Amino acid sequence: MRIMYKMYRINAILFMLVLYCATTCSKGMTEIEALGAKPNHCTYEYAYDMYGAHCADLRLSKIPSLRSGIEILDFSDNKLQELTGDTLSSYTSIKFLYLADNQIYLIEDDALSSLTDLQTLDLSNNVILELPKKIFQLPSLRKLYLKGNPLIHMSLNDLVSFQPVKAPLELLDLSNCRIKVLPKWGILSQLIFYNISHNPLISIDPHHFSSMCNLGKVDITDSIDNIKICDLKPTIMWFQNKSVYFELADYSRLNSGEYESCPVLNGTHMNINNATFNLCKAELLQICVPGTKH
């Protein structure tokens, strides 16, 4: 009888220990999960002395009401589909706008017009059907990311007829946009980095780059495979002559005997390109020299 009683007490104690451990362990797991859980609403913080709203990866289909005065808005990795004239009209102080990895297909013409302080715009990896021309007139825009918008090539040809680019673009990313023919931008005197990689280009011409007199680097990785080697040479020589670094995955085609035997660009075309380049330089000088009218 005493043995059975002792056994009962031992079993009871073991049961209580198991119950206690299960309770405390599950409580601990809940607290750990709570600490690691993603927020379900926008959060606010300062970055580089600028007030920002972080709304990334919340699976939101529209931009919620945000605090005023924000200069940074990260709304990447959500389900936003449209940018209308009212979407951002209350946040005119935004300088950095990140809208990558959404489902944007429509940007109304005046959707971003009120963002006169906007310096960086990231629209990467959306399904944009048409680019509003006013994006290229934003007075402070320096970095524009359009990577991975496979339908954007449908509207780029329409940009030929628009007014000269007024945005002081320093970086333009058109990688992986299924572009076959590069758009005629006009003079982009402040452009430093031009990413046109991973596009099925059917032609490339030095005249396109002659209006980019401040260009330091162009990425043409996996974009020139369909272009004949001798049709590439004038542009490659232009890059080399103007000290523009051009990025490729494989430079072996440019070290071949076939490339070496290709004819060089005739003097007339070189003169035209140099004239455009000098016109671009004159515009850049007006921008760089304080007090110069432009």
C-alpha positions in Angstrom: 0.0 0.0 0.0 2.8 2.4 0.9 4.6 1.5 -2.3 1.5 2.3 -4.3 1.1 5.6 -2.5 4.8 6.5 -3.2 4.3 5.6 -6.9 1.2 7.8 -7.0 3.1 10.8 -5.5 5.9 10.3 -7.9 3.5 10.2 -10.8 1.7 13.3 -9.5 5.0 15.2 -9.2 6.1 14.2 -12.7 2.7 15.3 -14.1 3.0 18.7 -12.4 6.6 19.1 -13.7 5.5 18.2 -17.3 2.6 20.6 -17.0 4.8 23.4 -15.7 7.4 22.9 -18.4 4.8 22.8 -21.1 3.2 26.0 -19.8 6.5 28.0 -19.4 8.0 26.7 -22.7 4.9 27.5 -24.7 4.8 30.9 -23.0 8.5 31.5 -23.9 7.9 30.5 -27.5 5.0 32.9 -27.7 7.1 35.8 -26.5 9.9 34.9 -28.9 7.5 34.7 -31.8 6.1 38.1 -30.7 9.5 39.6 -30.7 10.2 38.3 -34.2 6.8 39.0 -35.7 6.5 41.5 -38.5 4.6 44.7 -37.8 1.1 44.8 -39.3 1.1 48.5 -39.8 3.5 51.3 -41.0 6.3 52.2 -38.6 8.1 55.5 -38.4 11.8 56.3 -37.8 14.6 58.7 -38.7 17.2 57.8 -41.3 20.0 60.3 -42.2 18.2 63.0 -40.3 15.1 62.4 -42.4 11.7 61.3 -41.1 10.5 58.2 -42.8 7.5 55.8 -43.0 8.3 52.1 -43.4 5.4 50.2 -44.9 7.2 47.4 -46.8 6.0 43.8 -47.0 2.6 44.4 -45.4 0.5 43.1 -48.3 -1.3 46.4 -48.5 -3.3 47.2 -51.7 -3.3 51.0 -51.0 -1.2 53.5 -49.2 -2.8 54.2 -45.8 -3.2 57.6 -44.1 0.4 58.5 -43.0 1.9 61.1 -40.8 2.6 64.5 -42.4 6.1 65.6 -43.1 7.6 62.3 -44.1 10.6 62.5 -46.4 11.1 58.8 -47.0 8.4 56.3 -47.9 9.2 52.6 -48.3 6.1 50.9 -49.7 7.9 48.1 -51.5 6.7 44.5 -51.6 3.0 45.2 -51.3 0.0 44.9 -53.6 -0.4 48.5 -54.9 -1.8 48.6 -58.4 -2.5 52.2 -59.2 -0.9 55.6 -58.6 -3.5 58.3 -59.0 -3.4 62.1 -58.6 -4.6 61.7 -55.0 -2.4 58.8 -53.9 0.6 60.9 -52.7 -0.8 64.5 -53.0 -0.7 64.9 -49.2 2.9 64.0 -48.9 4.7 66.7 -50.9 7.8 66.5 -48.7 8.8 63.0 -49.9 12.4 62.9 -51.2 12.9 59.1 -51.4 10.0 56.9 -52.7 10.3 53.1 -52.9 7.5 51.3 -54.7 9.4 48.2 -56.0 7.8 44.8 -56.0 4.2 45.9 -56.1 1.6 45.2 -58.9 1.5 48.7 -60.3 0.2 48.9 -63.9 -1.2 52.4 -63.9 0.5 55.7 -63.1 -1.7 58.7 -63.8 -0.1 61.6 -65.5 -0.2 63.9 -62.4 0.4 61.1 -59.8 3.8 62.4 -58.9 3.7 66.0 -60.0 3.3 67.4 -56.5 6.6 65.7 -55.4 8.9 68.5 -56.4 11.5 67.5 -53.8 11.6 63.8 -55.0 15.2 62.7 -55.5 14.9 58.9 -55.8 12.0 56.9 -57.3 12.1 53.1 -57.3 9.4 51.5 -59.5 11.3 48.2 -60.1 9.6 44.9 -60.7 6.1 46.1 -61.4 3.9 45.8 -64.5 3.8 49.4 -65.7 2.0 49.8 -69.0 2.8 53.4 -69.6 5.2 55.9 -68.1 3.8 59.4 -67.6 6.0 61.9 -69.3 5.8 64.2 -66.2 8.1 61.8 -64.3 11.0 63.1 -66.5 10.1 66.7 -65.6 10.4 66.3 -61.8 12.9 69.1 -60.9 14.8 67.2 -58.2 14.7 63.6 -59.5 18.3 62.1 -59.6 17.7 58.4 -59.4 15.0 56.5 -61.4 14.7 52.7 -61.2 12.5 51.0 -63.7 14.1 47.6 -63.7 11.9 44.5 -64.4 8.9 46.2 -65.9 8.4 43.9 -68.9 5.7 46.0 -70.5 7.4 49.3 -70.3 8.9 49.0 -73.7 5.4 49.5 -75.2 5.4 53.1 -74.1 9.1 54.1 -74.4 8.7 54.8 -78.1 6.1 57.4 -77.3 8.7 59.3 -75.2 10.4 60.4 -78.4 8.0 63.3 -78.9 8.0 64.5 -75.3 9.7 67.7 -74.1 13.4 67.5 -73.2 14.2 65.8 -69.9 14.3 68.4 -67.2 14.9 66.0 -64.3 18.6 66.1 -63.3 19.0 62.3 -63.6 22.3 60.9 -62.5 21.1 57.2 -62.5 18.7 55.6 -64.9 17.9 51.9 -64.6 16.1 50.2 -67.5 17.4 46.7 -67.0 15.3 43.7 -67.9 12.5 45.7 -69.5 12.4 43.8 -72.8 13.6 46.9 -74.7 14.7 46.3 -78.3 15.4 49.9 -79.3 16.7 52.5 -76.9 14.5 55.6 -76.5 15.7 59.0 -77.7 16.1 60.8 -74.5 17.6 64.0 -75.7 20.4 65.5 -73.6 21.0 63.9 -70.2 23.9 66.0 -69.2 24.1 64.9 -65.6 23.7 61.1 -66.1 26.5 59.1 -64.5 25.2 55.5 -64.5 23.0 54.0 -67.2 21.8 50.5 -66.7 20.3 48.9 -69.9 21.4 45.3 -69.1 19.3 42.2 -69.8 17.4 43.7 -72.7 17.1 42.1 -76.2 18.6 45.1 -78.0 18.6 44.9 -81.8 20.8 47.9 -82.3 23.1 50.3 -80.4 24.6 53.5 -81.7 27.2 55.9 -80.3 24.9 58.9 -81.0 22.5 57.6 -78.3 25.4 58.1 -75.7 26.8 61.3 -77.2 24.1 63.3 -75.3 25.3 61.8 -72.0 28.5 63.8 -71.6 28.9 63.0 -67.9 28.4 59.3 -68.2 30.8 57.2 -66.2 29.4 53.7 -66.5 26.9 51.9 -68.7 25.8 48.3 -68.0 25.1 46.4 -71.2 25.3 42.9 -69.8 23.4 40.4 -71.8 21.9 43.1 -74.0 24.1 43.0 -77.1 24.1 39.3 -78.0 21.8 39.9 -81.0 23.9 42.7 -82.5 26.6 42.0 -85.1 30.1 42.5 -83.9 31.0 45.2 -86.4 27.8 47.1 -85.5 29.0 47.2 -81.9 32.4 48.6 -82.7 31.5 52.3 -83.1 29.8 52.4 -79.7 32.6 50.5 -78.0 35.1 52.9 -79.5 33.0 55.8 -78.3 33.0 54.4 -74.7 36.8 53.9 -74.8 37.4 57.4 -76.3 35.2 59.1 -73.7 36.5 56.9 -70.8 33.1 55.4 -70.1 33.3 52.0 -68.3 31.1 49.5 -70.0 30.1 46.4 -68.2 29.7 43.0 -69.9 29.5 39.4 -68.7 31.9 38.4 -71.4 34.4 40.6 -73.2 35.7 37.8 -75.5 33.9 39.0 -78.6 35.7 42.3 -78.3 39.1 40.6 -78.3 38.5 38.6 -81.5 40.1 39.0 -84.9 36.7 39.7 -86.4 36.2 42.7 -84.1 39.7 44.0 -84.9 39.0 43.8 -88.7 35.7 45.8 -88.4 35.8 49.2 -90.1 35.8 52.3 -87.9 33.1 55.0 -87.9 33.6 57.6 -90.7 34.5 61.2 -89.9 31.0 62.6 -90.6 29.3 60.5 -88.0 32.1 61.2 -85.5 31.7 65.0 -86.1 27.9 64.8 -85.5 28.4 62.8 -82.3 31.1 65.1 -81.0 28.9 68.2 -81.7 26.1 66.6 -79.6 28.6 65.8 -76.9 29.9 69.4 -76.9 26.4 70.7 -76.7 25.8 68.5 -73.7 29.0 69.7 -72.1 27.9 73.3 -72.5 24.6 72.5 -70.8 26.4 70.8 -68.0 28.8 73.7 -67.5 25.8 76.0 -67.2 24.4 73.8 -64.4 27.8 73.4 -62.6 28.9 77.1 -62.7 27.1 79.1 -60.0 25.3 82.2 -61.3 25.2 80.9 -64.8 21.8 81.1 -66.4 20.2 77.9 -67.6 
